[in-house]
């Protein structure tokens, strides 16, 4: 998942491939098959697609510049750490609509903690943006592996 998240973040020019790889990993984790797996991939890609660079840039650069993301209004406009947590929920929301069939998908709301934690762990590095993507993907991979082991 770490490589998939880094690809999604722009490691290569096929960032949608990374999102698709992450969706396939989620489908694997919940033992999904057939068209349900396709639905998981599509819903995951829908959730992870909207921008979230503004709050992350504010934290990494120490200065908030540029336009806010479309979902960043009210208190979120002034609190980039809270915005990262909300962004984690936005990533998880579409795919968790399938939780009645695959309850393990609800564990994806761990992204509300993973998003800011990955940035915290990456800040001391020389290039925190891509490092945070590697970390976030690795942490999500651990969550997915746990889902795989606990959901049948």
Secondary structure, DSSP 8 states (H G I E B T S, - for coil): -HHHHHHHTTSSS-HHHHHHHHHHHHHHHTT--HHHHHHHHHHHHHHHHS--HHHHHHHHHSS--S---TT--GGGGT-HHHHHHHHHHHHHHHHHTTTTT-GGGGGGGGHHHHHHHHHHHHTTSSSHHHHHHHHHHHHHHHHHHHHHHH--
